[in-house]
Amino acid sequence: MTIRTEYLADHDVHLPQVAQWQHVQFGYLNPAGTLEQRADRLRDALHRDRLPMALIAVSEEGRLVGS
């Protein structure tokens, strides 16, 4: 399987899934943080030309496989 690194800004339909994954994996670092707050931080990173930026891994079929 070929995997490409893409900007989340170009595939923002995947933002809810990425937020969920990150919340599950890293939520313990901020137990008071909510899924919506994590999604808001990702929305603030929907850039291609400046920081912060969010990247995702996409299969050759366009399926989200990681972040």
TORDOVEX-165620 format. One record per atom (N, C-alpha, C): x negated, y, z negated. Coordinates in nm, 3 decimals. Layout:
<pts>
x:y:z
X:Y:Z
...
</pts>
This chain:
<pts>
x:y:z
-0.085:-0.118:0.000
0.000:0.000:0.000
-0.089:0.123:0.000
-0.059:0.217:0.086
-0.129:0.345:0.090
-0.056:0.443:0.001
-0.134:0.513:-0.082
-0.076:0.612:-0.173
-0.140:0.747:-0.143
-0.055:0.848:-0.134
-0.101:0.985:-0.109
-0.077:1.070:-0.233
-0.166:1.166:-0.255
-0.145:1.267:-0.357
-0.076:1.385:-0.291
0.035:1.427:-0.347
0.115:1.536:-0.289
0.146:1.637:-0.399
0.185:1.756:-0.360
0.231:1.856:-0.454
0.376:1.826:-0.493
0.405:1.831:-0.621
0.544:1.817:-0.664
0.629:1.927:-0.602
0.570:2.042:-0.576
0.643:2.153:-0.513
0.702:2.112:-0.377
0.637:2.018:-0.309
0.686:1.972:-0.179
0.787:1.858:-0.191
0.804:1.807:-0.312
0.894:1.694:-0.336
0.969:1.716:-0.467
1.023:1.833:-0.486
1.083:1.867:-0.616
1.204:1.782:-0.651
1.253:1.705:-0.558
1.360:1.610:-0.589
1.313:1.509:-0.694
1.181:1.488:-0.703
1.125:1.393:-0.798
1.101:1.453:-0.937
1.125:1.581:-0.953
1.098:1.647:-1.080
1.166:1.578:-1.199
1.293:1.543:-1.192
1.355:1.477:-1.308
1.286:1.346:-1.348
1.245:1.266:-1.250
1.178:1.140:-1.280
1.041:1.164:-1.343
0.966:1.259:-1.289
0.834:1.290:-1.345
0.849:1.343:-1.487
0.946:1.428:-1.510
0.971:1.480:-1.646
1.002:1.365:-1.741
1.084:1.273:-1.697
1.119:1.157:-1.780
0.996:1.074:-1.812
0.917:1.041:-1.710
0.795:0.964:-1.733
0.703:1.033:-1.832
0.681:1.163:-1.812
0.591:1.235:-1.901
0.646:1.243:-2.042
0.775:1.261:-2.053
0.837:1.269:-2.186
0.820:1.136:-2.261
0.838:1.026:-2.192
0.822:0.894:-2.254
0.676:0.871:-2.294
0.583:0.905:-2.205
0.442:0.878:-2.231
0.378:0.973:-2.331
0.417:1.100:-2.328
0.346:1.201:-2.407
0.433:1.273:-2.509
0.559:1.235:-2.520
0.650:1.301:-2.612
0.606:1.295:-2.757
0.531:1.192:-2.793
0.485:1.180:-2.931
0.390:1.294:-2.971
0.329:1.359:-2.872
0.238:1.470:-2.902
0.313:1.592:-2.953
0.439:1.603:-2.916
0.524:1.713:-2.962
0.664:1.654:-2.987
0.684:1.592:-3.102
0.812:1.524:-3.128
0.934:1.616:-3.121
0.915:1.745:-3.141
1.028:1.838:-3.134
1.060:1.878:-2.991
0.971:1.845:-2.897
0.992:1.882:-2.758
1.102:1.799:-2.694
1.176:1.862:-2.605
1.287:1.795:-2.538
1.252:1.764:-2.393
1.328:1.675:-2.335
1.312:1.643:-2.193
1.334:1.768:-2.109
1.431:1.850:-2.144
1.458:1.972:-2.069
1.339:2.069:-2.075
1.275:2.078:-2.190
1.156:2.164:-2.201
1.044:2.113:-2.111
1.029:1.983:-2.107
0.925:1.926:-2.020
0.958:1.954:-1.873
1.085:1.941:-1.836
1.126:1.972:-1.698
1.102:2.119:-1.667
1.127:2.207:-1.763
1.101:2.350:-1.743
0.953:2.375:-1.719
0.866:2.307:-1.793
0.722:2.324:-1.773
0.681:2.276:-1.633
0.742:2.167:-1.590
0.712:2.119:-1.454
0.763:2.218:-1.349
0.880:2.276:-1.371
0.931:2.378:-1.277
0.834:2.495:-1.268
0.773:2.530:-1.381
0.675:2.639:-1.382
0.546:2.601:-1.310
0.530:2.473:-1.277
0.409:2.425:-1.208
0.437:2.389:-1.062
0.547:2.434:-1.008
0.581:2.404:-0.868
0.509:2.502:-0.775
0.376:2.492:-0.775
0.292:2.578:-0.692
0.198:2.491:-0.609
0.155:2.547:-0.499
0.054:2.481:-0.417
-0.073:2.563:-0.410
-0.066:2.689:-0.452
-0.180:2.778:-0.432
-0.234:2.842:-0.559
-0.183:2.800:-0.674
-0.233:2.854:-0.801
-0.198:2.759:-0.914
-0.265:2.780:-1.024
-0.240:2.700:-1.144
-0.131:2.765:-1.225
-0.053:2.693:-1.300
-0.053:2.546:-1.304
0.014:2.488:-1.180
-0.027:2.369:-1.144
0.036:2.297:-1.034
0.053:2.152:-1.075
0.155:2.090:-1.023
0.185:1.950:-1.055
0.164:1.866:-0.930
0.099:1.752:-0.948
0.072:1.659:-0.839
0.145:1.528:-0.867
0.181:1.460:-0.760
0.245:1.330:-0.771
0.178:1.233:-0.675
0.200:1.105:-0.698
0.154:1.000:-0.608
0.276:0.946:-0.534
0.264:0.938:-0.402
0.376:0.898:-0.316
0.328:0.786:-0.224
0.410:0.682:-0.211
0.375:0.573:-0.120
0.393:0.619:0.024
0.344:0.540:0.116
0.357:0.576:0.257
0.502:0.582:0.302
0.591:0.517:0.227
0.734:0.523:0.256
0.801:0.645:0.192
0.723:0.722:0.115
0.778:0.841:0.050
0.832:0.815:-0.089
0.807:0.696:-0.143
0.857:0.660:-0.276
0.761:0.713:-0.382
0.816:0.772:-0.486
0.736:0.820:-0.599
0.677:0.702:-0.673
0.544:0.701:-0.691
0.480:0.590:-0.759
0.397:0.634:-0.879
0.381:0.765:-0.901
0.305:0.812:-1.015
0.295:0.961:-1.018
0.239:1.008:-1.128
0.216:1.153:-1.141
0.086:1.176:-1.216
</pts>
